[in-house]
Amino acid sequence: QVQLVESGGGLVQAGGSLRLSCAVSGSRFSFALMGWYRQAPGKQRELVARITTIGTTNYADSVKGRFTISRDNAKNTVWLQMNSLKPEDTAVYYCAASVPGQSYWGQGTQVTVSS
């Protein structure tokens, strides 16, 4: 069984930074495509950033240059460093792990950016 636990969310002023962490249990982490998604009130869940097993990354246009996704396979952890935060970044952020035929999600962590 794979479990994902996010942490690091909170309230921050515009222009500030937060670092989200996602701890993954289970032996399949190193084989998983990892991603961060977010869902704002009244909006659909959207991809923020993804990182492959070998560290290739891609980002939503709205966060390019401000957010950085990284992973440590030895620690079964993925991070999302968020800088220059904007009020429109306010959302619940979810960590996701994908292996062939299966996807797993965390419970989400709230990020609120005040103007």
C-alpha positions in Angstrom: 0.0 0.0 0.0 1.3 3.4 -0.9 0.5 6.4 1.3 1.4 10.1 0.6 1.5 12.7 3.4 1.9 16.4 2.5 3.1 19.1 4.8 4.4 22.6 4.7 1.3 24.5 3.7 0.1 27.7 5.5 -0.6 31.3 5.3 1.9 33.6 3.7 2.0 37.2 2.3 2.3 37.8 -1.4 5.9 37.7 -2.4 6.7 35.2 0.3 7.9 31.5 0.0 6.7 28.1 1.2 8.2 24.7 0.8 5.8 21.8 0.6 6.9 18.2 1.4 5.4 14.9 0.4 6.5 11.8 2.2 5.8 8.6 0.4 5.5 5.2 2.0 5.9 2.0 -0.1 8.7 0.5 -2.1 7.6 1.8 -5.5 8.5 5.5 -4.9 11.7 5.4 -7.0 9.6 4.1 -10.0 6.9 6.7 -9.7 6.2 9.8 -11.6 5.6 12.4 -8.9 3.5 15.5 -9.2 2.0 18.4 -7.4 -1.5 19.5 -8.2 -3.7 22.2 -6.8 -7.3 23.0 -6.6 -8.7 26.4 -5.8 -12.3 26.9 -4.6 -14.7 26.6 -7.5 -12.0 25.5 -9.9 -10.8 22.2 -11.3 -7.7 20.5 -10.0 -4.7 21.4 -12.1 -1.2 20.2 -12.6 1.5 22.5 -11.0 4.7 20.5 -11.6 5.9 17.0 -12.3 9.2 15.1 -11.9 10.1 11.8 -13.5 12.1 9.1 -11.9 15.3 10.5 -13.4 14.6 14.1 -12.4 13.1 15.5 -15.6 10.7 18.3 -14.7 7.8 20.2 -16.2 5.7 23.1 -14.9 2.5 24.9 -15.5 3.1 28.1 -17.3 1.7 30.0 -14.3 4.4 28.9 -12.0 7.5 28.6 -14.2 10.4 30.5 -12.8 8.8 30.7 -9.3 8.3 27.0 -8.3 10.8 24.2 -8.2 9.9 20.5 -7.8 12.6 18.1 -6.6 12.8 14.6 -5.2 15.1 12.3 -3.2 14.5 8.7 -4.0 16.5 7.6 -1.0 14.3 9.6 1.4 11.0 8.8 -0.5 10.3 12.4 -0.5 9.3 15.1 -3.1 9.3 18.8 -2.5 7.8 21.9 -4.0 9.6 25.1 -3.4 7.3 28.0 -4.0 8.8 31.5 -4.3 7.3 34.9 -5.2 3.9 33.6 -4.2 0.8 35.4 -5.5 -2.8 35.5 -4.2 -3.8 33.4 -7.2 -1.6 30.6 -5.9 -4.1 30.1 -3.1 -5.4 26.5 -3.2 -5.2 23.1 -1.7 -2.1 21.4 -2.9 -2.0 17.7 -3.5 0.9 15.3 -4.0 0.4 12.5 -6.5 2.4 9.4 -7.4 1.9 7.5 -10.6 3.2 4.0 -11.5 1.9 2.0 -14.5 -1.7 1.2 -13.9 -2.1 3.1 -10.6 -2.2 6.6 -9.1 -2.0 7.6 -5.5 -3.0 10.9 -3.9 -2.2 12.6 -0.6 -4.8 14.3 1.5 -3.8 17.8 0.5 -2.3 20.8 2.3 -3.8 24.3 2.2 -1.8 27.2 0.9 -3.2 30.7 1.4 -1.5 33.8 0.0 -2.7 37.1 1.3 -2.4 40.3 -0.7 
